[in-house]
């Protein structure tokens, strides 16, 4: 699922507001979520509002387990 980061709540684990093709979604990053940019793992702290991301993997409870920054 591709989405744009609208807002990041400064909690841990991070909680994101994403704008998707079907509307706004509030999601949490799993505590040990993997964030990738250009094929390299990066710290979740690099996430910023306005970035385009792709959710690669979710847990059974809906948390994001893996996320790629694509723009």
N, C-alpha and C positions, 0 to 999 in steps of 0.2 A: 504494500500500500504506500503510495507516494503522498506526502503531505508537506505543508509549510508550517514552521514553528511560529505560532502567534505570540505565545507567552511562556516564560519559564518561571516556576515558583521556586524560590530558594529554600527548598527543604531537602532532606536526604532520606530516601533516594529522591532524585529530581522528579518533579511532576511537570508535565508539559501540556499546553493547550495547542492542539494541532488543527489546522484547517485542511480538510480532505475534500474530495469530490462530492461526498455525501453530507458535508456539514462540519461543525466544530466537534472535536472529541477531546476529552480530558483523560490523560493517561499518565501512568507512573513508569519510570524506568526501574527495572529490577536492580537491586543493590549491586549486583555484579554484572550489569549489562555491558555488552561489548559495543562500542561506538567505533565505526570505521570511516576513514576519509581517504580516498585514493588507494584503497587496498591495505592501508596501515591502521592498526588500532590506535585510537587517540583517547585522551581523557574526556569524560562526559562534560567537564567544565568548559570545553570549547564550543558547546552548543549555544547558539544565539538566535533570538527572534529574527525572522526573515529568511532563515536558511530553509532550503528544500531538503527533505530527508525521505528515506525509504525504510519502512519498518520491515525488517527481514525475518524476525522471529518473535513470537509472543509466548508467554507462559499460559497454562490452562486457566489462570485467574485474570488474564488480560494484560499483565504487565509486559512492557517491552524488554525482551531479552537481548535483541541485537538490532542495531540501527545504523544505517549508512547515510552519511552526509553527501549529497550530490549537487548541491548548489548553494 
